[in-house]
Every structure is written in structure tokens, then in C-alpha cells.
Amino acid sequence: MLDGNSPHRYSCSRIVPAVRIALLFCLIAELSGAPLVFRNTAPQVRYVGSDACAGCHRAIYANYRRTAMGRSVTTPDLALLPQAVRVRSEKLNREYRVFSEGGQLYQAESGQRNGVILFEAIHKLEYAIGSGENGISFAVRRGNYLFQAPLSFYVNTGEWDLSPGFEETGEGFGRPLHEACIVCHAGRPQAIANREGLYRDPPFAEAAIGCENCHGPGELHVAEKGRGVRAIPDTSIVNPARLPARLAEDICIQCHQAGDTRVLLPGRRQGDFRPGTPLVRTLAIFGLGSESDRGDLLDHHASMKSSRCFLASVGALSCLTCHDPHRQPAAAEAPTYFRTKCLGCHDDRNCRFDLATRRQQKPADNCIGCHMPKRRVERIAHASLTNHRIPVRPNAAAPPSVDPSGLSVLNAYPGEPPLPLITRMAAYGELMMRAPALEAKYFDLLQAASRSDPDDPLVLAALGRKVLAEDTANAVRLLLKAEAKGVPGAATYLDLSEALTREGRSADVVAALERGLAAFPYSRAIRKHLTLAYIRQKAYAKAKLTLEGYVRDFPEDEFMRGLLSQAQ
């Protein structure tokens, strides 16, 4: 408990109910020596979908469906979106339009010169991604592959414009919707591992974020309730309020703590995490330096843990202290709603301003207006709109980084074993371009991994790339073995083709790139390299067919269009 003169003093009687409940369960677990174990964390328990929950929890379900999470992925709603819209990018020299036809919404991208249309790509918008709090992006479907559409709708401006990053990359309809991205926007995406945008049919077992994303799979719970089982406590399904605070936060951290890179543990998938278990058993979130280095990009949890409120609460403060995932207060309600949360630990005497001054604010007497200020975001970005560091003074700077090149695990959990060597190696490898001081450590870890996990495809691919310049024969051996063990990605085929080219094995280059194209049919780089390999072999008919397929799928690529024109 804090000193009575502290501006952050509180008493146990004033802790908000959610915190009291969490502390009570922690105390019971500590005294009994046996924490509450929820049985649906077992991997064999299956998901049943949110509709199965609605039968018994109608009011909660109805409220939740009105929250942003409950509307995270939907089909495009023509009634809510402006249509017959045209957008021009001078930088890309392209025209975009949005239109409806037959009750469906479409986007088109075209390039023109002197009034002549050089190309036009038209795709139906299959899914709307985002609740509309800030904006909505869209996914198009090409076979069983999902790609992000080039235009998004921005709610704050009420306009369609290029999706984040598209003006720099000019990707058109060719940006794959990766599993690592969609897993935080959708309920249960059915992505194919390591296949860059390939999904099962249908691509989502549940579109929007649902009940089981936070409570875990419901098969056991539904079955027992159907048989009339009434156990106390009910361990058939995770109740986050009954978890220790740090374990409950892992459910939130999965999507609300980005870090600088996120690395799966060996053999794990994005959807393997089960609420009620430490997230770090599935995914490690790494941060470079401190919060001040990362900014506020989805840094909710790390920011909260650096706040004076969290430190003063001796760890009692958690996400659930202030947030009820089943209910999202409207903008007009938010100041009063969150002020009530603040008064769970503080009272009016804590504020430096008198009541008359606070009432002159708009909105009046608004704690979060000063201590959790929002910043306006007009473009969709992975941005924490609310400052979760809870500064005492508005605009107070974040604490400086002690070691800018330091690498920390933001979702570390007490008592868990050290991260696997391969996970740490992958993190250093992904971040060493941003922080060159990490490079030596990366190669040390790679060398150690070559001894401890010599058959891991990621290790083999990394070793192959490392020796590519000086030992091409060994690079070929390593990269072929990586492919045989389970190729990590399209880059392995590109490295293999480079090594085989240096060895003068042109026929093997073509064969490797053809295998790569079969695994990654929408890889621009593989298609380009394969076209060049065919030309070098004087297989001009195959080169022309590959080039035609490339331009058909990526018509916005001006260079390849020009090359095809010459070939024709």
C-alpha cells in the first residue's frame, strides 16, 4: 500500500471490482498452492463458434457484437460506404475507382497515357477489415488467396484513399494478406502455413473476433452445460477475470502489443495460442530499446507497465481494470465511464486542479483527457490512439531508453523456460538491419543453432544464405536440404536459384524456380527470375507464357508490361 501523502494513494477497499476479483483469485491460488486450471486450454478441445455461446449469453453477446472487436471483419456494407468514387495518385500516375454492381462492391485500378488506358484491374471486395472506428480496409480473393485492396475508406475524413503504404509500393491488388496480420483482425482465419496469403475455403471459420478468441475453445463448456453440469468454479472454459492479471493480459497482448518483431516458437502457428496459457509459449514479442524508441505504435501493454499507476498498484492494475471487452462505451459516455475507473483508486483530492477548473473542460471533469490523451489519426495505422502510459502531466515525455540496441521480450512470463535458440536467432536476424549492433549476436546464434538444430529449415536456409557468396556448392546443398525439410519462404528459392546460377547449372535453376512458383504462385520475384532463366535457356515460348501470366496478375508493373510488348 502506498504512503498516504502520495498523489497515487489508494486503499484495498477502493480497488475496482475487477481488480479485487483478480487479486482474490491470485490469493486463493497462492494459499492453496494450486492455481485454477481451465480444462479447455488442452489442444484437443475444439472451437464451436460464437453462435453457440449466444444461446445462453444473449445479452452479453448482443453487447459484444456492437463493439469494435465484434465487427472486426464483415462483408462490405454498401449502405455505409460512398460509391461511384474516383481517386487519382499523381505519384503513381494511376486512377482508382469504387463502384457497385449487382449488389457487390468493386475496386478498379488503371493506368493511362494520353487518354489511352494502358491497363485496368477490377476485383470484387470480399471482406471489410476494420470496425470503422478509424477506417476500413478491404480484401479481394484470387482463387484461395487473399490480397489487400489498394483503397481504404477513412472514417475521420469520410473519404476513400490509398491504403497505408500503397503509394510507396504501388502493389496494386498484389499485397498478400498474411496470417500474422489477419490473425488479430479476424476470429479464426484458416491460413495455410508459410504460403503467403493462401487460405482454406472458406478463409475464415469465423470472420469477426469472437467469444473464443478470449475465452478459448468452447466445445467442452457447451457439452457440459448441455448435460446440466454445474461445477463451481467452472473450469470448462477460460474466464479471464479469474486468471492472474499477467496471464489474463496475455490474451490482450496477442493483438495490442506489437513490439519491433514477433516470432513464432518452433512448430507453432499463429492460431495455436490458447487463452489461459502464457502467450510466450506460442509467440515471442521482441522490442528494441524502450517505449520511447518504439513510439506509441500498438504499445498499449508496455506503456501501461511503465506508468506510475501500474507501479503504484504493485501489479494489480491490468487491462481488465479499465476495459470490459463485452462493452464499449460510446464517445459521449467515455469520459464518465473511465473517470469512474480512475476513482476506483484515486479521489478528487488527487487532482491538481479544483473542481471549478475541471468543470470548464470540454468534456467536463475528464480524467483521461489529461492523463490518457488521444491523438487524432486520419489514416489507418497501427497506432495506439490513447496514451496508455497515463502521464501525470499532459505531453510528458516517455522515459529515455537505457540501451537503444538492447533486445527485450515484451511478453515474457514468470517461470517460463528460456526462449528456444531458433526463436532468438530469428528475432536478431529480423532486427539486425535496423540495429547493426545485433549482427554479431545473430551469427553467434546461427552458429549455435547449426549444432543444436542442424535439420531445421530456417537454420538451413539462413546458413545457405550466409555462405552463398563464398561457397556456392555448400549453399546449394544447404538450400536444397532446407527445401526438403520444409521451405521457410519464397526467398529460399531465390537464394537457391542464385547459388545454382553461380554454379552454372542453368537447367537446375529453372527446375528450382518452377518448384518455387508452384509453392508461391503470386511471388513477383520468383516469376521475374523464372522469366529470365527461360530467356537464358533460349526457351522463349515458356518465357513469353510466364511473362504474360505475370502481366495478367500484376498489370500495374510498367517495366514488365514493356518487356511483354517487346516480346510480342
LOSEVEX-288422 format. One line per 10 residues: their letters; for each residue x, y, z of C-alpha. Coordinates in Angstrom, 3 decimals. Each point is the difference from the previous one (the first is absolute). Example, Ala and Ser with C-alpha at 12.3 -4.5 7.8 and 13.67 -1.06 7.14 Angstrom:
2
AS	12.300 -4.500 7.800  1.370 3.440 -0.660
//
This chain:
568
MLDGNSPHRY	0.000 0.000 0.000  1.249 3.482 -0.822  0.855 2.824 2.336  -3.049 2.073 0.968  1.592 3.155 -1.398  0.591 -1.527 -3.426  -2.051 1.507 -2.844  -0.663 -3.620 -1.016  -1.151 -1.257 3.400  -2.706 -2.598 0.070
SCSRIVPAVR	-1.424 -2.519 2.412  -1.095 -3.581 -0.557  -3.612 1.029 0.542  0.211 2.408 -2.924  1.497 -2.396 -2.561  -2.445 -0.492 -2.851  -1.994 -3.259 0.080  1.897 -1.576 -2.906  3.294 0.478 1.821  -1.465 -1.280 3.285
IALLFCLIAE	-1.207 -3.152 -1.750  3.392 -0.536 -1.660  1.831 0.520 3.299  -2.397 -2.330 1.807  0.616 -2.824 -2.458  3.736 0.618 0.121  -0.133 -0.180 3.811  -2.044 -3.218 -0.044  2.401 -1.551 -2.492  3.016 1.083 2.046
LSGAPLVFRN	-1.404 -1.326 3.273  -1.114 -3.299 -1.507  3.169 -0.416 -2.037  -2.108 -1.090 -2.967  -1.071 2.691 -2.499  -3.342 -0.418 -1.711  0.556 -2.097 -3.117  -2.465 0.394 -2.851  -0.482 -3.249 -1.849  -0.806 1.470 -3.412
TAPQVRYVGS	3.625 1.070 -0.430  0.745 -3.587 -1.057  0.827 -0.173 -3.725  -2.621 -2.670 -0.743  -2.936 2.238 1.080  -1.654 1.394 -3.128  -1.441 3.390 -0.888  -3.761 0.213 -0.489  -0.552 3.625 -1.103  -1.599 2.975 1.730
DACAGCHRAI	-3.536 -0.948 -1.048  0.215 -2.940 2.393  0.648 2.461 2.835  -2.896 2.286 -0.909  -2.641 -2.518 1.045  0.780 0.372 3.709  1.727 3.398 0.035  -2.311 2.051 -2.211  0.401 3.389 1.684  3.797 -0.228 0.218
YANYRRTAMG	0.177 -1.232 -3.581  -2.230 2.807 -1.275  2.072 2.650 1.797  3.252 -1.495 -1.218  -1.109 -0.031 -3.632  -0.360 3.781 0.236  3.632 0.456 1.042  2.841 0.636 -2.443  1.397 -3.496 0.540  -3.384 -1.539 -0.660
RSVTTPDLAL	-0.084 1.701 -3.417  3.631 -0.478 -0.977  -0.619 -1.927 -3.258  -3.262 0.188 -1.929  -1.264 -0.023 -3.556  0.040 3.494 -1.556  -3.142 1.957 0.902  -1.033 2.009 -3.038  -2.361 2.108 2.104  2.881 1.368 2.091
LPQAVRVRSE	2.606 0.588 -2.711  0.073 2.757 -2.621  0.041 -1.399 -3.547  0.605 1.261 -3.520  3.264 1.439 1.329  3.162 0.828 -1.937  3.444 0.507 1.543  3.163 0.993 -1.838  3.600 -0.502 1.110  2.290 2.460 -1.757
KLNREYRVFS	3.035 -1.722 1.476  -0.953 -3.366 -1.520  -1.763 1.500 -3.018  -2.983 -2.261 0.592  -3.761 0.312 0.283  -2.125 -1.866 2.525  -3.741 -0.327 0.192  -2.576 -1.591 2.274  -3.348 -1.138 -1.357  -2.806 -2.452 0.694
EGGQLYQAES	-1.525 -2.490 -2.391  -2.582 -2.696 0.681  0.034 0.770 3.718  3.788 -0.477 0.234  2.744 2.556 0.566  3.003 0.206 -2.337  3.290 1.859 -0.265  1.861 0.723 -3.211  3.541 1.206 -0.667  1.092 1.305 -3.386
GQRNGVILFE	2.877 1.769 -1.701  -0.382 2.428 -2.881  2.228 1.888 -2.388  -1.291 2.754 -2.260  -3.552 -1.112 0.662  0.727 -3.612 -0.955  -0.610 -2.670 2.669  3.167 -2.076 0.346  -1.487 -2.467 2.455  -2.936 -0.437 2.346
AIHKLEYAIG	-0.393 -2.529 2.816  -3.432 -0.507 1.597  -0.664 -2.094 3.103  -3.020 -0.612 2.213  0.483 0.992 3.640  -0.666 -3.188 1.944  0.673 1.122 3.568  0.000 3.284 1.924  2.786 0.016 2.585  -0.477 2.429 2.864
SGENGISFAV	-2.946 1.130 2.078  -0.115 3.514 -1.411  1.360 1.623 3.159  2.809 1.504 -2.072  -0.347 -1.582 -3.397  -0.747 -3.092 -2.016  2.339 -1.924 -2.279  -1.133 -2.702 -2.387  1.068 -3.446 -1.163  -0.419 -1.420 -3.483
RRGNYLFQAP	0.077 -3.675 -0.816  2.017 -1.534 -2.827  -0.722 -3.698 0.098  0.743 -0.975 3.591  2.437 2.884 0.467  -0.940 3.206 1.823  1.520 3.388 -0.859  -0.500 3.486 1.389  -1.773 2.450 -2.289  1.852 3.215 -0.844
LSFYVNTGEW	-2.717 2.356 1.282  -1.267 0.318 3.571  -2.868 2.047 1.382  1.100 2.504 2.665  -2.729 0.819 2.480  1.476 3.202 1.442  0.173 1.631 -3.424  -2.949 -1.861 -1.495  2.052 -0.749 -3.117  1.484 -2.864 -1.974
DLSPGFEETG	3.772 0.180 -0.434  2.987 -2.260 -0.474  0.516 -2.595 2.713  3.057 0.539 2.236  3.244 -0.588 -1.871  -1.533 -0.451 -3.457  1.175 3.366 -1.296  3.593 -1.030 0.721  -0.219 -3.574 -1.301  -2.564 0.245 -2.803
EGFGRPLHEA	-0.982 -3.630 0.647  -3.449 0.211 -1.525  -2.007 -3.085 0.925  3.157 -1.988 0.719  0.620 0.474 3.737  -0.630 -3.386 1.681  -2.116 -0.083 3.138  2.444 -1.800 2.281  -1.174 -2.176 2.862  2.074 1.984 2.499
CIVCHAGRPQ	-1.981 3.133 -0.908  -3.528 -1.351 -0.340  0.144 -2.106 3.185  -0.595 3.151 2.074  -2.844 1.269 -2.157  -1.987 -3.200 -0.493  -1.577 -2.629 2.222  1.543 -3.152 -1.406  1.823 0.401 -3.323  0.830 -3.251 -1.775
AIANREGLYR	3.343 0.892 -1.540  2.358 -2.604 -1.484  3.337 0.162 1.818  2.880 1.770 -1.777  -1.914 0.516 -3.232  -0.281 3.815 -0.183  -3.719 0.676 -0.202  -1.359 -3.495 -0.717  -3.091 -1.018 1.989  -2.335 -2.932 0.267
DPPFAEAAIG	-3.515 0.313 -1.384  -1.651 1.841 1.702  2.897 2.185 1.159  -1.619 0.721 3.379  -1.608 -2.544 2.301  -1.302 3.109 1.790  0.388 3.419 -1.544  -0.041 2.567 2.817  1.850 -0.389 3.286  -2.245 -2.234 2.079
CENCHGPGEL	-0.624 -1.336 3.492  2.581 -2.759 -0.304  2.828 2.399 -0.842  -0.019 1.010 3.668  -1.660 -2.965 1.717  1.604 -2.825 -1.969  -1.753 -2.825 -1.846  -3.527 -0.651 1.229  -0.596 -3.671 -0.861  0.490 -1.270 3.559
HVAEKGRGVR	-2.091 2.785 1.566  -2.914 -0.457 -2.412  0.034 -3.760 0.473  -0.011 0.183 3.803  -2.698 2.669 0.153  -2.069 -2.091 -2.373  0.233 -2.883 2.492  -0.953 2.284 2.876  3.436 0.062 1.648  0.182 2.911 2.467
AIPDTSIVNP	3.525 -0.047 1.423  1.299 2.762 2.304  2.421 1.303 -1.000  -0.743 -0.771 -3.641  3.287 -1.025 -1.606  -1.530 -1.129 -3.292  0.755 3.364 -1.624  2.449 2.802 0.757  -1.355 2.987 1.902  2.681 2.694 -0.353
ARLPARLAED	-1.236 1.729 3.188  1.002 -3.145 1.925  3.515 -0.112 -1.412  3.016 1.627 1.642  0.315 3.518 -1.422  3.115 -0.667 -2.057  -1.478 -3.168 -1.508  -3.246 1.789 -0.857  1.990 2.778 -1.662  1.591 -2.492 -2.373
ICIQCHQAGD	-3.401 -0.285 -1.665  0.112 3.740 -0.714  3.724 0.153 -0.759  -0.425 -2.417 -2.888  -1.428 2.862 -2.073  0.593 3.176 2.006  3.784 -0.198 0.386  1.870 0.113 -3.271  3.634 0.345 0.976  2.694 0.263 -2.672
TRVLLPGRRQ	-0.336 -3.591 -1.170  -2.153 -2.989 0.921  1.414 -3.506 -0.397  -1.845 -3.291 0.291  1.599 -2.755 2.027  1.108 -3.064 -1.984  -2.915 -2.090 -1.189  -2.585 2.565 1.048  -2.678 1.794 -2.049  -1.649 3.380 0.534
GDFRPGTPLV	-3.256 -1.681 1.043  1.590 -2.396 2.489  -0.211 2.386 2.963  -2.620 -1.036 2.552  -1.329 2.597 2.477  0.984 -1.031 3.492  3.520 -0.992 -1.036  3.080 2.247 -0.283  0.155 1.580 -3.462  3.783 -0.392 -0.003
RTLAIFGLGS	-0.477 -3.754 -0.489  -1.339 0.816 -3.463  1.390 3.392 -0.971  2.812 2.220 1.231  -0.356 3.774 -0.378  3.364 1.762 -0.132  0.672 3.676 0.598  3.037 2.090 -0.814  0.886 2.471 2.718  -2.820 1.563 1.983
ESDRGDLLDH	-3.486 1.332 -0.601  1.469 3.378 -0.990  1.834 -1.704 -2.876  -3.058 -1.888 -1.228  -2.407 2.931 0.252  -3.650 -0.813 0.661  -0.545 -2.480 -2.818  -2.181 -2.658 1.603  2.049 0.267 3.155  -2.950 -0.142 2.399
HASMKSSRCF	1.320 -2.587 2.428  3.608 1.174 0.278  -1.251 3.570 0.396  -2.377 -0.992 2.792  2.734 -1.931 1.824  2.238 3.094 -0.076  -2.742 2.183 1.522  0.090 1.231 3.578  -3.486 -1.443 0.474  1.201 -3.506 -0.799
LASVGALSCL	3.100 0.304 2.167  -1.980 1.471 2.894  -2.562 -2.789 -0.182  2.778 -2.568 0.517  -1.167 -1.808 -3.109  -3.740 0.007 0.816  -0.827 2.352 -2.883  -0.731 -1.913 -3.186  -1.868 0.359 -3.277  -3.192 -1.276 1.643
TCHDPHRQPA	0.197 2.695 2.664  -1.294 2.542 -2.479  -1.273 -1.995 -2.984  -3.024 -2.245 -0.229  0.446 -1.892 -3.285  -3.750 -0.638 -0.132  -0.895 3.680 -0.005  1.433 3.039 -1.756  -1.251 3.358 1.272  -1.093 2.490 -2.607
AAEAPTYFRT	2.189 3.068 -0.499  -2.366 2.160 2.069  -0.005 -2.542 2.843  3.745 -0.647 0.051  1.117 2.906 2.275  -2.462 -0.953 2.748  0.534 -3.743 -0.478  3.785 0.215 0.341  -0.124 2.654 2.721  -1.877 -2.579 2.073
KCLGCHDDRN	2.860 -2.410 -0.641  2.541 2.591 1.132  -1.968 0.654 3.181  0.336 -3.670 0.862  3.530 0.843 1.160  0.078 3.802 0.222  -2.276 2.720 1.354  -0.637 3.638 -0.848  2.770 1.160 2.316  2.591 -1.636 -2.244
CRFDLATRRQ	-0.663 2.493 -2.795  2.125 3.170 -0.119  -2.910 2.008 -1.384  -3.037 1.086 2.005  -3.480 -1.169 -0.918  -0.981 3.313 -1.610  2.980 -0.174 -2.383  -0.699 -3.618 -0.864  -3.638 0.761 -0.760  1.054 2.599 -2.555
QKPADNCIGC	1.633 -2.698 -2.096  -1.753 -1.455 -3.002  -1.072 -2.588 0.866  -0.162 0.990 3.647  2.027 -1.637 2.759  1.655 -2.402 -2.426  2.880 -1.935 1.589  1.065 -1.762 -3.200  0.027 3.277 -1.921  3.102 1.018 1.962
HMPKRRVERI	1.547 -3.288 1.022  -0.800 -2.252 -2.965  -0.129 2.486 -2.871  -1.024 -1.166 -3.442  1.715 1.003 -3.180  -1.952 0.363 -3.205  0.726 -2.601 -2.660  -1.473 0.744 -3.399  1.628 -2.910 -1.747  -0.285 -3.644 1.027
AHASLTNHRI	3.190 -0.863 1.819  1.026 -2.332 2.771  -0.256 2.882 2.424  -0.975 0.078 3.646  -2.489 2.843 -0.032  0.019 0.195 3.787  3.162 0.585 2.012  0.126 -2.991 2.337  3.047 1.335 1.833  -2.437 2.150 2.047
PVRPNAAAPP	2.370 2.978 0.371  -0.521 2.225 3.039  0.325 3.065 -2.217  -1.319 0.285 -3.559  2.722 -0.408 -2.642  2.508 -1.341 2.523  2.852 -1.763 -1.777  0.451 -3.731 0.218  3.015 -1.190 2.025  3.147 -0.191 -2.125
SVDPSGLSVL	1.452 -3.292 -1.162  2.820 -1.316 2.132  1.438 -2.195 -2.763  -1.265 0.867 -3.511  1.412 -3.244 -1.434  -1.402 -2.187 2.756  -2.458 -2.742 -0.995  -2.727 -0.866 2.498  -2.902 -2.458 0.032  -3.081 2.125 0.619
NAYPGEPPLP	-2.239 -2.957 0.832  2.395 -1.873 2.268  -1.857 -2.000 2.651  1.342 -0.954 3.451  1.147 -3.577 0.332  0.084 -0.769 -3.722  3.172 -1.618 -1.374  2.375 2.025 -2.196  -1.134 0.508 -3.568  1.171 -2.597 -2.523
LITRMAAYGE	3.271 0.809 -1.692  -1.626 0.131 -3.459  -2.584 2.534 1.175  2.701 2.310 1.333  2.072 -0.487 -3.152  -2.968 0.964 -2.196  -0.668 3.136 2.059  3.595 1.210 -0.251  0.026 -0.794 -3.717  -3.126 2.043 -0.647
LMMRAPALEA	1.175 2.999 2.031  3.711 0.206 -0.788  -0.576 2.224 -3.041  -1.635 2.556 2.282  2.530 -0.477 2.783  3.386 -1.062 -1.457  1.307 -0.660 3.507  -2.122 -3.166 -0.022  1.751 -1.530 -3.021  2.845 -1.666 1.880
KYFDLLQAAS	-2.457 -1.539 2.465  -2.125 -1.278 -2.898  2.919 -1.869 -1.561  0.988 -1.412 3.381  -3.541 -1.332 0.438  -0.047 -1.345 -3.547  3.240 -1.872 0.614  -1.396 -1.447 3.224  -3.259 -0.965 -1.753  1.961 -1.796 -2.733
RSDPDDPLVL	1.259 -2.350 2.715  -3.177 -0.351 2.083  -2.582 -0.047 -2.852  1.900 -0.956 -3.159  -3.152 -1.188 -1.832  -2.237 2.987 0.717  -1.033 1.587 -3.346  0.402 3.547 1.299  3.523 -0.747 1.225  0.898 -1.725 -3.270
AALGRKVLAE	-1.350 2.884 -2.080  1.891 2.541 2.125  3.240 -1.971 -0.280  -0.486 -0.314 -3.760  -0.395 3.740 -0.351  3.023 0.635 2.226  2.386 -2.047 -2.189  -1.601 0.938 -3.326  2.741 2.392 -1.039  3.071 -2.079 0.859
DTANAVRLLL	-1.073 -3.670 -0.165  -2.740 -0.485 -2.591  0.213 -3.800 -0.016  -0.630 -0.103 3.749  -2.748 2.620 -0.380  -1.765 -2.219 -2.551  0.235 -2.979 2.354  -1.379 1.941 2.958  -2.805 1.660 -1.939  -1.124 -3.235 -1.629
KAEAKGVPGA	-0.093 -1.581 3.430  -2.016 2.972 1.331  -2.503 -0.551 -2.812  -0.235 -3.709 0.780  -0.548 0.644 3.712  -2.741 2.594 -0.555  0.983 3.190 -1.799  -0.405 3.109 2.221  -1.028 2.312 -2.851  0.350 1.197 -3.566
ATYLDLSEAL	3.420 1.529 0.754  1.497 -3.489 0.334  -0.779 -0.743 -3.660  1.520 3.317 -1.048  3.183 -0.733 1.966  0.110 -3.504 -1.487  -0.375 1.331 -3.543  2.842 2.454 0.640  2.278 -2.735 1.330  -0.817 -2.324 -2.926
TREGRSADVV	0.590 2.851 -2.478  3.464 0.566 1.459  0.643 -3.707 -0.366  -0.990 0.201 -3.682  -2.900 -2.441 0.424  -2.574 1.770 -2.180  -2.368 -2.958 -0.327  -0.075 -0.418 3.794  -0.660 3.753 0.372  -3.148 -0.343 -2.096
AALERGLAAF	-1.119 -3.108 1.875  0.489 1.688 3.395  -1.900 3.118 -1.044  -2.827 -2.089 -1.457  -0.322 -1.765 3.360  0.047 3.387 1.683  -2.742 1.284 -2.272  -2.146 -3.037 0.778  0.329 0.760 3.732  -0.264 3.810 -0.311
PYSRAIRKHL	-1.984 0.735 -3.180  -0.405 3.700 0.821  3.677 0.673 0.737  1.027 2.809 -2.337  3.696 -0.658 0.575  -0.209 -3.710 -0.843  -1.944 0.720 -3.196  2.521 2.616 -1.114  2.955 -2.266 0.676  -1.690 -2.884 -1.789
TLAYIRQKAY	-0.699 2.145 -3.060  3.681 0.982 -0.106  1.084 -3.624 0.490  -2.144 -1.092 -2.967  1.520 2.736 -2.161  3.527 -1.091 0.961  -0.927 -3.532 -1.070  -1.467 1.370 -3.232  -3.372 -1.485 1.020  -1.741 3.061 -1.415
AKAKLTLEGY	-3.501 -1.513 -0.215  0.065 -0.840 3.710  1.435 3.413 0.807  -2.823 1.673 -1.916  -2.679 -2.095 1.759  1.487 0.802 3.409  0.208 3.672 -0.890  -3.608 0.049 -1.214  -1.136 -1.597 3.258  1.972 2.539 2.007
VRDFPEDEFM	-1.511 2.985 -1.822  -3.482 -1.510 0.283  0.358 -0.297 3.790  2.055 3.167 0.581  -0.981 2.364 -2.835  1.174 3.054 1.952  3.673 -1.011 -0.538  0.983 2.383 -2.784  3.416 -1.548 -0.603  -1.406 -3.501 -0.501
RGLLSQAQ	-2.769 1.345 -2.244  2.668 1.610 -2.141  2.004 -3.220 -0.102  -3.061 -1.935 -1.143  -0.686 2.582 -2.670  3.519 -0.510 -1.350  -0.390 -3.786 0.134  -3.218 0.209 -2.011
//
